[in-house]
Amino acid sequence: MVTLRDVARAAGVSPATASRALSAPDLVAPARREHVQQVARELGYRPNRAARELITGRTGNLCLVVPDLENPFFAAVAKGVQARARALGFALLVADAEEDPRLESELVGHLGAQVDGVILCSPRMTDAELDRLGRDVLDDDVPLLLVNRLHGGLPSVVIDNTDGIRQAVTHLYALGHRRIGYAGGPVGSWSDAQRRRGLEHASHGLRSIDVVDLGHFPPLFGGGVAAGDLVAASGVTAVLAHNDLLALGILSRLRARGVRVPEDVSVVGYDDIPAATLVSPTLTTVTVPLARLGRAAVDLLIEAGSVPTAAESAIAAGLAAAERAQHGTPAITVGSIGATPPPASVLIGVELVVRASTGVAPAQSSVAGG
């Protein structure tokens, strides 16, 4: 393990100077400070976490709470968060709330004292519960960030649900579909509410289109199987699903009923999970850059005030700039506590990927299979 003395020796300075350059950089001349920090980066130096916590009150940990780790969407976001956190020198604690808003609050309350920042991904709790979380549960110096949810002044990273739905509806409209079903997600899902609004907006801009609300379903394969029967009974020629897992369940159920996809019904998913290309027909879906979503969440959380030391802030800024140049992550400046307040939210763009599950609308609907 690289020690502070190793850094000092390689930089040609005293251990005291190296310590000041990394923990109190304003006390060191700029040229020397940058030299020491560069040597620290090259050697892979990481401050002793236990000592740092005693001195600064910081833990070097971040926390991510997701509704369901079995859902590939949340697993992919978690991998993006973990990769970015590791690159910036943080450990990540991941907790599964099992689609239970009460458990979300309990997990944040339990883990909040052990971390420097909390990321809530697609929280199911109400706005009032989110307010209480920030007001009564977390300490003032532990920032809270939301992924896939907007609320008040909390920093958040969200995907462009409205544009994703617009792309999907426009694609189906161009194929001749005029009666389109929507199989929604959980009742408490913020993203589902946004997609419903986007669906209303998109359909109003097109002529003679009929949107059929098929209801709310668990965002799982089994929920899609249940939705498939309603698709078959509704007479729609196309269906948009809240996510890919629902869409895959719909595909399975329609096949069991003898309904052909896409000859009789076209199916569109959302998220573009790996399984979307492993089924037959392959699934047309709205692709979401999930790893980028996770990276942007960590960047914005750090900007909100969770960087343990000024030295690590400098390292984080360099890594973030390199990552943005390579992957096009939204331009967020990574800074230390007391920096310019972060933007309220970061919007991540999405794109429709057309595959074999969508086709030209049938002349007459033959959905009601056996």
N, C-alpha and C positions, 0 to 999 in steps of 0.2 A: 504494500500500500504506500502510495506517495505521501510523504509528510510535508509539513510546512518548512522544515529544515532543508528537505530536498529541493523545494522550490527556491528557497533563499540561496542555496549553494549554486544551483544552475543559473540563477539570475545575477549572481555576483553581488548580492546585498546581504545585510544582516537579517536574522530571523525577525527582529522587531520591525524592520522596514518592510519585509515581505508581509507580515501580519497587518500592518497599517494599510499597505497597498490593496489588500484583499478585503479588509473589514472596515476601514475608515479611509477611503481613497482620497478624500478632500485634504488629508494631511500630508499627502505625498505629491511631489512635483509630477505634472502630467506625463512627461516622457518616461520617467522611472516607473510610475504607476502602470502605464500601458505595457511597459516591458515585462514587469512582474506578472501582470495578468495574462499576457501572452504566453509566458513560460508555464504558468499554472495550467492554462488550457492545453498546451502541448504535452505536458506531463500527465494530464488526466487527474489533476489534484481535485479532491473533494474535501471540504471542511469536515471535521469530526462532528457528527450530528449530535451526539450527547453533549459535548462541550458547547456547541452552538446553541442548543436549546436552553442550557443553563444560563448562558449569557444574554441571549436575545429573546428568549421565550418562544422561539420558532421551532417547529418540529421537522421540517423537510418532507412532510407528508401532504398529499392531496387526497380527497375523498370523492368517489363517483358513485351515485345511487341511480340504478336503472330499474324499470318496472319488471323486466323479465330477461334474464341472461340467456335463456333458451331461444329467444327470438334473435335471429341472425342480424337484424338491424342494430339492436343494442349491443350485441357482441362485437360487431364491427366498429361501432362508435367507441366502445371500451378499448379496443386495440389501438385506435387512433389517439385516444387520450393517454393511454399508457406509454405509447412510443414517444409522444411529445414530452410527457412528464419525465420519463427516464432521461431523455436528451438534455433536459434542463436541470437534472440533478435531484428530482423529486421521486419519492416512493409513492405508489398509488394504492389506496384501499378501495376495493370495489364491493358494493353491496347490492343484493337483489331484493327488491321490495315486493315481489310476487304480485304485482298489479294491485297492491293494497295501499291506499293513501295514508292510513294510520301507521302502517309499518314504515312508510317513507319518513314520516316525522320522527318516529322512534329511532330509526337508524341515524338520521342527522343529529338528533340529540345525543345519541350514544357516542358517535364518532367525531362530533364537532370539536370536542376538547382535545382531540389527538391529531388534528390536522391544521394546515395553514390556509385551506380554502376548500369549499364544497361545490361540486358540480351535480346538479339535479337534472337528469335526462328524462324528458317527457313526463314530468311529474303529474300524477293523477289527482293531487290534492287541490282544493278550491283556492281561489284568490285570497280569501280570508285566512286560510291555513298557511299560505305562503307568507302573508304579512306577519302572522304570529311567529313563524319560524325565524324570520329575520329580526323580529323585535324581541322575542322572549327566549328563544332557544340558543341561537348562536351568539358568541361574543362579538363585540363591535369590530374587533380586528380580524375576524374570520370572514372573508367575503363569500357570498353565495352567488353562483351563476347558474342560469337555466339554459338547457339545450332543448330545442323543439318546443319552446313555450315563451310567450311574452307576458310580462307582468310588471306594471308600475315602472319604477326606476331601476329594477334589477338588471344587471348586464345579462345579455342572452345571445345565443347563436341559434338561428333558425334557418330552415330551408324555405325556398320560394314556393310554397304550396299553391298559391294562386296561379302562377305561371305553369307549374307542372300539370295542374288540372286543365288549364287552357290548351296546352299542347296536346294532351290526350283527347279532349273533346274535339278539337279542330281536326285531329287525325281521323277520328271515327266519322265525323261529319263529312270529310272529304271522300270517305269510302261509301257514303250513301246512307249511313245510319241516322235515323231520325227518332228512334225510341231507345233510349239508353238508360240502363239501370245503374244505381250506385249502391254497393254493399259497404256500409260504413263500419268504422271501428268502434271502440268502447264509448259509452255515453260520456265519460269524463275525459276523453281525449281532446286536448286542445288542437292538435294537428287535424283530427277528423273534423272539428268544427270549422277550421280554416279551409279545408278541402271542400266542404259543403258550400261555404260562401263562394269559393272559387268556381264551383260547379254552377251555381246560380248565375254568377257574373258571365261565365263563358257561354252558357246556354242562351242568355238574353241577347248576346251579340250575334247569334245565328238564327236563321229563319226556320220556323216549323219544326223545332226540336222539342221532344217530350222527354223530360227526365223523371224516372221512376225511382223513388226512395224505397229501397228494399229493407231498410232498418239498420240497427246496430248489431254488431257481431263481435265475439272475442277475436282478437287479431291473430288467430292461429289457424292451422290447417282444418281442424274440426269446425271452426266457425265458418270456413268457406264451404265445407260440405253441407252445412245447414243452409247457407245462402244459396247454394246451387239449386235446391228444390224451388226456392222462390224465383230464381232466374228463369227456371223452366216454366213456371206457372204464370209469369208476368207478361210474356209476349214480347219482351225486349229483344232487339237484334244484337245488342252489345252491352257489356257490363264493365264498369270501373270498380275495382276493389280497393279498399283502404290501404292494403299492403299486399306484398307478394304471397305471403302465407295464405291469406284469404283467397287470393286468385288461384293458387295451386289447389286449394280445396274445392273451389268452384269447378276447375278443369276436371278434377277427379269425379265429382258427382255428375257433371254433365255427361262425361264419357259413360258412366254406369247407367245413365238413363237413355243412352243411345242418341244423345244430342251431339252433333258434329261441331267441332271448333277448328277453323273459323267459318265453315260453310253455313251453319245455322246461327251460331252466336259467336261474336268476337269478345275476347277477354283481355283486359288491360290491368296490370298490377302497379305497384308503387314501391320503390326502394332499390330494385335490381339486385336482389340477393343472389349468391352463387347458384342456388337451385333453379333459378329462372331459366337457365340455359340447359338444365339437365333433364327437363321434361319434354314430352312430345304432345302437342306442338310447343316449341320454345315460346316463352312468354314475352309479349310486348309489355314494356314497363317504363316507368319514370325512374331514371337512374339518379341516385343521390350519392354524392362523393362523401361517403361516411367517414373515411379516415381523415379527410380535410375538416369535416365537422368536428371531430375530436381534437385535432390539432388547434383549430381556431378557438375552441373552448378553453384550452389550457392557456393560450396566449392572452385571451381576454381576461381570464381569471387573474393571471399574473399582473396584468395592467391594472386590475381593480385593487391590487395591494397585497398580494401574498408572497412577494419575493423576500426570502429571508435576509439577504445581505446585499450591499451595494455591489460587491464583487460578483456574486452570482447573477445579479441583474445585468452586469456588463456581458457576462458569458451568455446569458439568455438572449440578450439583444442581438449578439452576433449570430447565434444559432437560428433565431427567428428570421433574421434577414436572409440568411442562406436558404432556409426552408421556403421562404416566400419566393425567392428567385428561382428555386428548383421546381416547386409544386404550384405556385400561384395562390398560396394561402392568402386570404384577405389581409391587406396591409394594416396591421396593428402594431403600434410601437410598443415594445416591451420595456417597461421602466421600473423604477423603484417606488416605494411608498412615498406619497406626497407628490407624485408626478401629475401631469395634466389628467383630469378625469377621463375615463375611457368612453368610447361611444356606447350608447344605450344598448345597441344590438348590432350584430353582424348577420347579413343575409347571404346565404349560400345558394347559388344558382343550381338548377336541375335541368335534365334533358331527357326527352322521350327517346327510347330505343325501340325501334320497330322490328318485331320478329314475327314468327309464324302464327301466333294466336289471334291476329287480327286480319280481316279480309273484307272484301266487298260485301255490303249488306245483301241478304237474300231478297228476291222479289216479293216473296210472301213468307212470313215467319212460320217456321215449322219447329218451334222450340219445344212444345209439349211432347217430349219423347216418352218411351215406355217406362 
